[in-house]
Amino acid sequence: MTADDRRDVIVVGAGPTGLAAATLLGQYGLRVAVVERYQDVYPLPRGVHLDDEVYRILHRLGIGEAFAAHTRPAAGLRLVDDRHRVLATFTRHGATPAGIPQANMFDQPALERLLRDRLESLPQAEILGGHEMVRLDTSDAGSVGARLRRPDGSTVDLRAPYVVACDGANSAVRGQLGIGDDDLGFDQRWLVVDVRCALDLDAWDGVHQVCDPHRAGTYMRVGQDRYRWEFRLLDGENASDFEGIPDLRPLIGPWTRTVPDTGLELLRCTEYTFRARVARRWRDGRVFLAGDAAHVTPPFIGQGLCTGLRDAYNLAWKLAAVLRADADPALLDSYEEERRPHATTMIRRAKGMGQLMTGGGRIASLARRHLIPALARSQAVRRTLLDSRTPPLTPGTRISRSTPRAVRGALLPLVRLAGPGGEPVLVDEILGERTTVVALPGTDLAAVPGGHPSAWLTVDPGGDGGERLLARWLLDAGVGWVRVDPDRVVGAAGPARWAR
Ligand SMILES: Cc1cc2nc3c(=O)[nH]c(=O)nc-3n(C[C@H](O)[C@H](O)[C@H](O)COP(=O)(O)OP(=O)(O)OC[C@H]3O[C@@H](n4cnc5c(N)ncnc54)[C@H](O)[C@@H]3O)c2cc1C
């Protein structure tokens, strides 16, 4: 093996998770090879929604501004019954403090194109398109070998200290390592329909969930002229029963009455089996699973791709820190500790939404008709459903258990602060790639565990806009400082009594 065959990290799979992981690693200056069996972006639409936390990751990947041209905000969520009577509407009123919408609709191939272009702009990173990873060699204690089949059928070997397997739901790496998964108990066949239409459909501009045990469905506007429906298939039905718009009319009719068949271009109509599963282990020595290779979810709350990007974001800085000898390799244990419970929670939420739409028979439908409007009037339910924040990460190797609960494992709120020229910039741009202490004025930084931090940011409650919001967040949590890692997760915090 020559130096040419060595990398710092090999990433298997150039889906959104692999591209995001490799880009972050490349931004840390690491030599990364992404092995992808296809030559180019997988052209068919799948994911259509991402939340503000994941949009924040896109900014860190350097494609936040470019993504803005490919996305539109969704107005919220509406639950309707089998006759399309509104049960409840949860309207999202605008954006987060940094101006990022909570729900963002997009087309997955367009996002993957942006991710690819960004990765290809990094000198240390490369995509080996048309290369299939056929076998990993994990026999060496210090590195992992990957045998690849080139487009001409010949093979080539690469070696790296770490491999990140982002090779999708049927992960060959997971299979080779003999890692099973926990079945969270969801298995349904759904029809996925993508349509282009130049006319506006006469429909409320958010996500519609049809709560109907006979024919549950989802509708959403994805782009200026792009629409997505998903319908549960009945026994004996399959995608070939719905080959054209006239076949689909009985399903999409409630949203498309005002548009003639000629105004609706069917882009794709296909069947997916929605499952809820989590790999039992996310790590085997120097190999990590991420994205759909580690978890699959029904798409009802639009979190599959989001979860993969969160994995990549959590793992990349830790790998970089360990490879640069800035952190103990034990830090890598925190990846599974933190990400597995979080992913499991998000899958359970998706499953819950699926059950709300599909569960029970006529009696359950009647109950839903009365219960959902009543629940929707509760402020607590509205707050929970409209809050796009996901749960905090589990404490363990990285996140100190003694950190006050209000901030432990939480993300530092995304705000805009004054940049070098006074212009508003995202706080993440100011924090950069370091671990930073964010503190109220007067905090005794010498009292922060681990010694005087090399980077800190002081936020004054009397400051402007974003600075005041961050200070308020610390005060409300009853802390004077938080330690924020490069993934913006709070790993430690200290009491407010140190603050003035
Ligand atoms: C109908 C539908 C709707 C969805 N809606 C949403 C949504 O709204 N929001 C959301 O967040 N998610 C959504 N998802 C989920 C989302 O599409 C997936 O979670 C996401 O694509 C997973 O990304 P990934 O990179 O982990 O895996 P993949 O996208 O599957 O990528 C894996 C890559 O690995 C490559 N590969 C596999 N094996 C090898 C090998 N041996 N050698 C080389 N390359 C290999 C594959 O070719 C592929 O390119 C939806 C999914 C579906 C099906």
The ligand as an ORCA input file, in Angstrom:
! r2SCAN-3c Opt
* xyz 0 1
  C     -40.776      8.775      0.334
  C     -39.692      9.304      1.218
  C     -39.838     10.544      1.786
  C     -38.849     11.051      2.620
  N     -39.013     12.287      3.173
  C     -38.057     12.785      3.980
  C     -38.159     14.105      4.490
  O     -39.092     14.823      4.191
  N     -37.187     14.557      5.308
  C     -36.117     13.785      5.640
  O     -35.277     14.251      6.434
  N     -35.964     12.536      5.129
  C     -36.890     12.027      4.297
  N     -36.728     10.795      3.743
  C     -35.541     10.008      4.101
  C     -34.287     10.348      3.284
  O     -34.544     10.280      1.914
  C     -33.194      9.381      3.693
  O     -33.141      9.318      5.093
  C     -31.824      9.807      3.156
  O     -31.734      9.684      1.764
  C     -30.726      8.949      3.782
  O     -29.494      9.437      3.369
  P     -28.200      8.524      3.491
  O     -27.107      9.332      2.904
  O     -28.053      8.055      4.879
  O     -28.505      7.236      2.619
  P     -28.836      7.144      1.051
  O     -29.480      8.392      0.563
  O     -29.540      5.859      0.857
  O     -27.397      7.058      0.380
  C     -26.603      5.897      0.465
  C     -25.594      5.921     -0.677
  O     -24.675      4.846     -0.510
  C     -24.409      4.283     -1.774
  N     -23.933      2.908     -1.558
  C     -24.608      1.898     -0.964
  N     -23.845      0.798     -0.894
  C     -22.661      1.112     -1.465
  C     -21.449      0.389     -1.695
  N     -21.314     -0.880     -1.311
  N     -20.428      1.021     -2.326
  C     -20.554      2.327     -2.712
  N     -21.675      3.042     -2.518
  C     -22.713      2.455     -1.892
  C     -25.739      4.362     -2.499
  O     -25.582      4.290     -3.902
  C     -26.249      5.729     -2.029
  O     -25.846      6.763     -2.906
  C     -37.699     10.275      2.892
  C     -37.537      9.033      2.307
  C     -38.523      8.535      1.472
  C     -38.322      7.218      0.835
*
